[in-house]
Amino acid sequence: MSPPRWTVATIVVGHFTASFSALGMPPFFPIILRDSLGSQTTWLAGWCYVLPPLMTALSAPIWGDLSDRFGKKTMLLRAQLGLAGSFLMAGFATNVPTFIAALALQGLLGGTFSASNAYLATVTSGSNLTRTLTLMQGSARAALVVAPALLGAFMTMGSPLELYRWLALLPLISALLIWRLPAPAPAADGPAKERAVVASANGVPGVRRLAILQFAFAFSTVVTFPYFIEFARSIAPGLPGGMAGALFGLPHFVYLVGAGPLSLRLGQSRLTLTLAIALVLLAASLVGQALAVGLPALVAWRVLMGLTMTAGFIGLNGAISEIAHAENAGRIFGRLDSASKWGGVAAGLAAGAISQATGSASPFLIGAAVLAPSVLYLLATRTPRARPQFP
């Protein structure tokens, strides 16, 4: 079924505004801690970066179960209002402990991505859900590209910490728009059971296997984030900061450009093959970047990373759309979001330890090393297609 465009637009815009703030502010944590809160503890910015996803990893399964019990719209409103409250608390923080508590609440009370996806699973399904989930990932990629530059410009206009007070308006507006959406009607059990049978027959990975793949996928990409600028400048000495930033955002830009066309061809058939090829090529792109000699080679490998990251997301979304339905969407998306956040937390911690010990190229290699066994796991645990029965 195809959901009303206004419904999809409202959910996607709401997620973009949440991602805009949640993903756009962390690069400026060192400035906030130093200039607004008077802290000279450099390592604290890294812990502040990890804290919100860590709290989301812990809380997402709980919110997902409550979503199935009390309604997807109710939990989506809760997530947007939770973000607004945590942003306000951060904006009025006068010391480091209060700011850290606000970040913890952001992760604990937020979770807009899984809540949004759970709501969408009640109004659409199948290939439409795959494309909608791909669009949701696009909103996060767009936030990663746009937010740091735009928020960086606003940082010069006043106290960096006070910007959180204005950002709190975004989830409040989103909550108002979501409140006007209709509550999803309860679905019958029959179609859900039929989809589960079809998914099993098509070899679609189950929730546990998808969670493991989500963890590996998130780890392998996020582990390259923290020290990429330093790595790029080691390959191209004298590289301007703007160019290095553009290189960082290049895979996300490729996603924005390529997700639409690729989603028309991928995501609803041969899901295991799509995922396996995407993960293998993503690992190859990470190794290629680690061994790149010169800026042109690095650009080429970044483009391949963007394409394979896009194909991987589409494959994962296709597998998710085969097993997610109105009755279990909260549980499924809660656990998958938790797995993804755990992957990001582990990646952030690993990147710091590995880079200090072996250099800025090592996160790319460890990311590829995590992907290799995940491909073997995907193929080894694949459920065989059901064979046709003849009388």
RATA-V648121 format. One record per residue. N is the residue number from 1. PHI is phi in whole degrees, -180 to 180 (999 if undefined). PSI is psi in degrees with one decimal (* if undefined). D_FIRST is the distance of its C-alpha to the first C-alpha in whole Angstrom. Layout:
<<N	PHI	PSI	D_FIRST> <N	PHI	PSI	D_FIRST>>
//
This chain:
<<1	999	149.3	0> <2	-106	122.4	4> <3	-77	158.6	6> <4	-59	141.6	10> <5	-61	-35.3	12> <6	-63	-37.6	15> <7	-64	-49.8	13> <8	-62	-43.9	13> <9	-61	-41.2	16> <10	-63	-44.9	18> <11	-67	-43.3	17> <12	-66	-44.2	18> <13	-64	-40.5	21> <14	-61	-40.3	22> <15	-71	-36.9	22> <16	-62	-44.1	24> <17	-65	-36.8	27> <18	-67	-43.5	27> <19	-67	-35.9	27> <20	-55	-44.7	30> <21	-79	-48.9	32> <22	-67	-34.3	32> <23	-95	-22.8	32> <24	-84	-27.5	34> <25	-82	-33.9	37> <26	-53	-37.2	38> <27	-60	-18.6	40> <28	-102	9.0	42> <29	-57	-42.3	43> <30	-58	-38.2	46> <31	-68	-43.5	47> <32	-62	-46.2	46> <33	-65	-38.9	48> <34	-79	-50.9	51> <35	-85	-35.5	51> <36	-96	-30.6	50> <37	-115	-1.5	50> <38	68	26.8	54> <39	-98	132.2	53> <40	-105	11.5	54> <41	-82	102.6	53> <42	-67	-36.7	51> <43	-70	-15.1	49> <44	-65	-30.5	47> <45	-62	-37.7	45> <46	-65	-41.0	43> <47	-67	-37.6	43> <48	-64	-34.8	41> <49	-66	-38.2	39> <50	-81	-28.6	38> <51	-60	-50.1	38> <52	-59	-48.4	35> <53	-64	-31.1	33> <54	-63	-44.7	35> <55	-68	-34.3	34> <56	-66	-40.4	31> <57	-59	-36.9	31> <58	-76	-36.2	33> <59	-95	-23.1	31> <60	-57	-44.1	27> <61	-61	-35.8	27> <62	-67	-47.6	28> <63	-63	-34.6	26> <64	-64	-44.3	23> <65	-64	-40.5	24> <66	-66	-30.8	25> <67	-64	-43.5	21> <68	-66	-27.6	20> <69	-86	-43.5	23> <70	-109	-4.3	23> <71	115	136.8	20> <72	-69	-38.4	18> <73	-65	-41.6	19> <74	-60	-44.6	22> <75	-72	-29.8	23> <76	-68	-41.3	21> <77	-62	-42.2	24> <78	-59	-40.9	26> <79	-66	-44.8	26> <80	-66	-42.4	26> <81	-68	-34.0	29> <82	-64	-39.9	31> <83	-63	-45.2	31> <84	-59	-44.6	32> <85	-64	-41.5	35> <86	-70	-35.4	36> <87	-65	-41.3	36> <88	-63	-41.9	39> <89	-62	-41.9	41> <90	-65	-40.8	41> <91	-65	-26.7	42> <92	-105	9.6	45> <93	-66	139.5	46> <94	-115	-1.9	50> <95	-151	167.2	50> <96	-64	-45.0	48> <97	-58	-39.0	48> <98	-66	-40.8	46> <99	-63	-42.7	44> <100	-65	-39.6	43> <101	-63	-37.8	42> <102	-65	-40.8	40> <103	-65	-37.6	38> <104	-64	-41.8	38> <105	-67	-33.4	36> <106	-58	-45.7	34> <107	-74	-35.6	32> <108	-73	-41.7	33> <109	-99	-9.1	31> <110	-81	-119.9	28> <111	79	38.5	26> <112	-68	-28.7	23> <113	-66	-52.4	21> <114	-68	-36.6	20> <115	-66	-38.9	20> <116	-66	-44.6	17> <117	-64	-39.2	15> <118	-63	-41.7	15> <119	-63	-44.6	14> <120	-62	-32.8	11> <121	-68	-14.0	10> <122	-89	-13.1	10> <123	-117	-4.5	7> <124	-153	167.9	5> <125	-159	173.8	6> <126	61	-137.9	8> <127	-64	-32.1	9> <128	-65	-39.2	7> <129	-68	-40.1	9> <130	-57	-48.6	12> <131	-66	-35.7	12> <132	-69	-41.0	12> <133	-64	-36.9	14> <134	-64	-38.9	16> <135	-64	-37.8	17> <136	-63	-41.6	18> <137	-63	-34.9	20> <138	-62	-35.6	21> <139	-65	-36.8	22> <140	-69	-40.9	24> <141	-63	-41.2	26> <142	-62	-39.2	27> <143	-64	-39.3	28> <144	-64	-32.9	31> <145	-79	-42.7	32> <146	-89	-43.0	32> <147	-61	-48.5	33> <148	-58	-41.5	36> <149	-68	-44.7	38> <150	-70	-44.5	37> <151	-67	-33.0	38> <152	-61	-35.3	41> <153	-68	-39.6	42> <154	-70	-24.3	42> <155	-59	-27.4	44> <156	-80	-5.9	47> <157	-95	-4.4	47> <158	173	-161.5	48> <159	-66	127.5	47> <160	-58	-35.5	45> <161	-68	-35.1	44> <162	-66	-18.1	44> <163	-61	-29.6	41> <164	-59	-32.5	39> <165	-64	-39.3	39> <166	-74	-36.4	38> <167	-65	-24.7	35> <168	-64	-22.1	34> <169	-67	-29.3	33> <170	-64	-52.9	30> <171	-66	-27.0	28> <172	-66	-43.7	29> <173	-64	-41.4	28> <174	-62	-41.5	25> <175	-62	-38.2	25> <176	-64	-42.9	26> <177	-67	-40.9	22> <178	-67	-37.1	20> <179	-59	-29.3	22> <180	-83	-9.2	21> <181	-75	151.7	17> <182	-71	146.7	16> <183	-71	132.3	16> <184	-61	138.6	13> <185	-74	142.2	14> <186	-63	138.1	15> <187	-93	156.5	12> <188	-76	156.2	14> <189	-74	-29.0	16> <190	-57	-57.5	16> <191	-58	-36.6	12> <192	-63	-44.7	13> <193	-66	-38.2	17> <194	-63	-41.2	15> <195	-65	-36.8	13> <196	-64	-41.0	17> <197	-65	-44.8	19> <198	-63	-43.1	17> <199	-60	-44.2	17> <200	-63	-40.7	21> <201	-66	-29.1	22> <202	-89	6.3	20> <203	75	24.9	23> <204	-73	132.1	20> <205	-61	144.7	23> <206	-79	-178.7	23> <207	-62	-43.9	23> <208	-63	-44.4	27> <209	-67	-39.0	27> <210	-64	-36.1	24> <211	-64	-41.4	26> <212	-64	-42.4	29> <213	-66	-38.5	27> <214	-61	-43.2	26> <215	-59	-50.4	30> <216	-64	-40.8	31> <217	-64	-46.8	29> <218	-65	-44.1	30> <219	-59	-47.9	33> <220	-66	-28.8	34> <221	-89	-45.2	33> <222	-69	-30.5	34> <223	-62	-20.6	37> <224	-89	-8.4	38> <225	-70	-52.8	37> <226	-59	-35.9	41> <227	-117	21.9	43> <228	-67	-41.3	42> <229	-60	-45.1	44> <230	-61	-41.8	47> <231	-65	-45.3	46> <232	-61	-39.3	45> <233	-72	-23.1	48> <234	-73	-28.3	50> <235	-82	-39.4	49> <236	-124	83.6	50> <237	-57	139.1	53> <238	83	6.3	53> <239	-62	125.2	49> <240	-61	151.9	48> <241	-60	-38.1	46> <242	-64	-40.4	44> <243	-68	-38.9	43> <244	-64	-40.1	43> <245	-64	-38.8	40> <246	-64	-38.4	38> <247	-64	-39.0	39> <248	-60	-43.5	37> <249	-83	-6.1	34> <250	-57	-47.6	34> <251	-60	-35.5	31> <252	-70	-35.6	29> <253	-66	-40.9	29> <254	-60	-39.4	29> <255	-60	-46.2	25> <256	-61	-37.1	24> <257	-79	-39.8	25> <258	-96	-13.7	24> <259	-63	-41.9	21> <260	-61	-57.4	19> <261	-61	-41.2	21> <262	-69	-32.8	21> <263	-67	-19.7	17> <264	-75	-19.8	16> <265	-111	-21.9	19> <266	-120	162.1	19> <267	108	-15.5	17> <268	-124	-2.7	15> <269	-143	149.3	18> <270	50	52.7	22> <271	-65	-42.1	21> <272	-62	-43.3	24> <273	-65	-42.6	26> <274	-59	-47.8	24> <275	-65	-43.8	25> <276	-62	-47.3	28> <277	-64	-42.6	29> <278	-62	-42.9	28> <279	-69	-38.0	30> <280	-64	-46.5	33> <281	-70	-31.9	33> <282	-64	-42.8	32> <283	-61	-41.5	35> <284	-63	-38.5	37> <285	-67	-33.9	37> <286	-69	-43.4	38> <287	-63	-41.1	41> <288	-61	-40.2	41> <289	-66	-41.4	41> <290	-62	-32.3	44> <291	-101	5.0	46> <292	-62	140.3	46> <293	-120	104.6	49> <294	98	158.1	49> <295	-67	-42.8	46> <296	-58	-40.3	44> <297	-65	-41.2	44> <298	-63	-41.3	42> <299	-61	-45.3	40> <300	-61	-43.4	39> <301	-68	-32.7	38> <302	-66	-38.3	36> <303	-64	-44.2	34> <304	-63	-38.1	33> <305	-60	-42.4	32> <306	-63	-42.6	30> <307	-66	-44.7	28> <308	-73	-33.4	28> <309	-63	-40.6	27> <310	-63	-47.8	24> <311	-63	-37.5	23> <312	-64	-44.9	24> <313	-62	-41.8	21> <314	-64	-42.1	19> <315	-63	-44.3	20> <316	-63	-43.8	20> <317	-64	-36.9	16> <318	-64	-41.5	15> <319	-66	-40.5	17> <320	-65	-42.1	16> <321	-66	-19.6	12> <322	-77	-23.7	14> <323	-115	-12.6	15> <324	-91	133.8	14> <325	-147	-179.3	12> <326	-58	-33.9	13> <327	-78	-30.3	16> <328	-121	7.1	17> <329	-61	-39.3	16> <330	-61	-47.6	19> <331	-62	-45.8	21> <332	-65	-52.5	20> <333	-70	-31.5	20> <334	-62	-45.6	23> <335	-72	-37.0	25> <336	-70	-38.4	23> <337	-65	-39.8	24> <338	-61	-44.8	28> <339	-62	-41.1	28> <340	-64	-42.0	28> <341	-67	-39.2	30> <342	-61	-38.9	33> <343	-62	-41.5	32> <344	-66	-40.9	33> <345	-64	-48.0	36> <346	-61	-37.8	38> <347	-66	-42.7	37> <348	-62	-42.1	39> <349	-69	-40.2	42> <350	-68	-38.5	42> <351	-60	-43.8	42> <352	-63	-45.9	45> <353	-68	-43.1	47> <354	-72	-42.1	47> <355	-64	-40.2	47> <356	-66	-32.0	51> <357	-85	-38.6	52> <358	-129	1.0	51> <359	108	166.0	50> <360	-75	-12.3	47> <361	-84	-18.7	46> <362	-64	-34.0	45> <363	-59	-32.9	42> <364	-65	-39.9	40> <365	-72	-39.0	42> <366	-69	-32.3	41> <367	-63	-43.7	38> <368	-66	-37.0	38> <369	-66	-31.1	40> <370	-75	-34.3	37> <371	-70	-34.9	34> <372	-57	-53.2	36> <373	-68	-24.4	36> <374	-67	-33.5	33> <375	-67	-44.7	32> <376	-62	-40.2	34> <377	-63	-42.7	33> <378	-60	-45.8	29> <379	-73	-35.7	31> <380	-72	-29.9	33> <381	-101	9.9	30> <382	-65	132.9	28> <383	-79	122.6	27> <384	-61	146.2	28> <385	-63	142.7	25> <386	-68	132.4	26> <387	-83	142.1	28> <388	-63	142.3	27> <389	-99	128.7	29> <390	-111	141.7	32> <391	-67	*	34>>
//
